[in-house]
Amino acid sequence: CGYKRRTYMVVVFLRSIVLYIAVLISMRIMGKGEIAEMNCFDLVITLLIAEVASLPMENNDIPMINGIAALTGLVAMQTIISFLSLKFRKISIILSGKPSILINKGEVDYKELKRERVSINELLEQLRIQGYFNIKYIQYAILETDGSLSVVPTPNYNSTPSKEYKHLPIPLILDGSIIKENLKKLDKDELWLNNILKMHKIKRTKDVLLCILDEYDGVLIQKKR
């Protein structure tokens, strides 16, 4: 029994090494660009490769050649479709989609946010990750096909502020909803907020896409369009 167990462990060890090399070769054939800029199609292929490689490692009854054959088929299909995507733009758009402009000429495109199922909060978070804490300094924000966000700042944007922030920009209204906890932090109430909206000729908070108190206590408001 002990001999069989040791033999089984050695077989699993050797099969794992062979399959690791096969997966590594497969990923190299796919190319660095496919790994670095993974779209939906590439993600599916990668997940399938991982699943196909794991089965022969878990079950010694499955011939290893079957796993390698499946890997070869997946890589071949991915290579062919990638080639066709380069030659035919329509195929590329079908498989990978196309970039979406979420902020266009300084204004958030509410319809694009809804179409891409991106919340205004998620957009602000991605901008902060890239170092843009105030949305008024964003001229364009493009959601790329791999899910990353490309940002074009306004000409007057300065990454090094001329004076110290009073505080970070604070959202007061996002997608028609009042952020009550932020009002409490500012020691303000909804009446104060409604008066600001009236000054901008806005009657209902649900018509507001975003309302932000910036780092110098200025108010940025954009209505839904």
C-alpha positions, 0 to 999 in steps of 0.5 A, a space after each residue: 500500500 505504501 509503495 503504491 502511494 509513493 508511486 502515485 505521488 511520483 506520477 502526479 508530480 511528473 504529470 504536474 511538471 509536464 502539464 506546467 510546461 505545456 501550459 507555459 508553452 501555450 501562454 507563450 504562444 498566445 503572446 505577451 500582448 494577449 496576457 497583458 491586455 486580457 479581454 473577455 475572449 482571452 479570459 475565457 480561453 485562459 480559464 479553460 486552459 487552467 481547467 483543462 490542465 487541472 483535470 489530468 493532474 487530479 485524475 491519473 485515469 485521464 490520459 495526459 495526452 488528452 489534456 495536451 490535445 485539449 490545450 493545443 486545440 484551445 491555443 490554436 483556436 485563440 491564435 486563429 481568432 486573434 489573427 482574424 481580429 487583426 485582419 477584420 475590425 468587426 470580428 475584433 469589436 464582436 469579441 473584444 468590444 470597443 472603448 467607451 467614453 465615460 467622460 466627454 469634454 468634461 461631462 460624465 456620459 450617464 448613458 455610457 455609464 449605464 450601458 457599461 454598468 459602471 456606477 458613478 462611485 466606481 468611476 470616481 474610485 478609478 480616477 482616484 486610483 490614477 491620482 485624479 481626486 477632482 473630476 472637474 480636471 478630467 477632460 476625457 475618461 475612456 473605458 478600454 476593452 480590457 477594463 482599464 481607464 484611460 484619462 486625459 486631464 484638462 489643460 489647467 490640471 496641475 498634479 502639484 497643487 499650488 496650495 494645500 487642500 482644505 479636505 479631499 473632494 466630498 461627494 454629496 449626491 451620487 446618481 440622484 442619492 444624497 450621501 447623508 453620512 458626508 453631510 453629517 461629516 460636514 455638519 450640514 443638512 439636506 436644507 443646506 444642500 437643497 439651497 445649493 441645488 436651487 441656486 443651480 435651478 435644480 428642483 429634484 435631487 434625483 435629477 443630479 448625477 453628481 454633486 461634489 464639494 471640492 477640496 477648496 469648498 467649491 461645488 461641482 454639480 452635473 445633471 443627468 442627461 
